[in-house]
Amino acid sequence: MADLNVYEVLNRKRRGAPIEAREIEQFIEQYTLGAIPDYQMSALLMAIAINGMTTEEMATLTQAMLHSGDEWHLRNEYDFIADKHSTGGVGDKVSLVLSPWVAACGIKIGMLSGRGLGHTGGTLDKLEAIPGFNARLSREDFNRCVAEAGCVISTSTEGIAPADKKIYALRDVTGTVESLPLITASIMSKKLAMGASALVLDVKTGSGAFMRKYQDSKALAQSLIAAAAGSGTRVEALITDMDRPLGIAAGNANEIIETIEVLKGNGPADVEFVTRAQAQRTLVLSGKFDDASAAAALEDALRSGRALDQARAWITAQGGDAKIVDDYSLLPQPKTTIEVKAPQSGFITFMDTYQAGMFTVDLGAGRKKADDVIDYAAGVMFDRRTGDEVRAGETIARIQLGNAKRDAAELTKRFLSFVTFGDTKPEERPLIHEHLT
Ligand code: URA
């Protein structure tokens, strides 16, 4: 293979001219080995962030990053195993509800998930609110949990897509996170390295999503699907709404409680609806269900209590205390709760969900630095959200404090700064905007 002329590749990408597949592959391989220094990779990342990539370049980048480490080829081990990925939001507990619910319908779920990023909550952080829950599984334990509980959610192991780990850390400090091809290659290299039979993507849109504008969310969904072409993993995407928190709870322990409530049939309607839609696509992708039989199986699993029993089995398989399902006092408890009252009567016309997420992170429910310690009891209960009618003085939110001592008046003022009130009910946004295949 011809030697890589790094300087020439950088120069070409800077001018917006194409780079060859061989050059992308060598660049990633040599960077992962440490033969290309961070400053040259940073230059390439910035040139890509500015000039974009063709679909072919992006597909090659994704493949090169996924080949940089272990490849699990899970679909070769199981008759069918599904994965699910969300681009992240506030109160997004869909993976937690979906996993045991789908498993209760006889379809296996295997997920390598992430921690909170920016203003969004992390599935693994939420699970670690459960006493004893182990989210750092070896490959052997991952398979054992699938065998014992039909579903598993674990952190990505060191061996999966090491190129992404190095590149993501560099993007974080070089202003190159927000780039469609780089986000696509980052997400899909990890997903395709795991190699599930099918992957359902939940691409969020609205003020609490990384892609706020609808067209940007759609472009990301299309890009993620395109990157999987020819991989053997069938990928579909649902573009779902993140212009208000999903459900009432945002935090960690409170989202576990809300998850269990949905599985008991008492959860917020929006969480159940959005999860049901993704669970239904997962069942249909298995080839064992059509839309009608998938909907019926999900309804039966929920109403019969089998989905809840599956959650007990799943928590137990990952070392957690399944008694939390029947006794929420076993979860970390808030020490103080501050009620936020509506300053006027009318409608909540807008809630800046990015700000709502940052507020929740600042309470200790997320991290601002990599080594911050999560306060699992901290969070917010959004009792009233965009579109709801409120009376002056009515409680619209409960701020839950864990270990931190905070000024109630200051927190209330900050909360109200991202909520807008008005006399007219705002136009309702659909919970599911589009389904892309
Ligand atoms: N999540 C990822 O894994 N990578 C990105 O680039 C963005 C979100």
Boltz pocket constraint, residues with backbone or C-beta under 6 A from the ligand:
constraints:
  - pocket:
      binder: B
      contacts: [[A, 87], [A, 177], [A, 182], [A, 183], [A, 184], [A, 186], [A, 187]]
      max_distance: 6.0
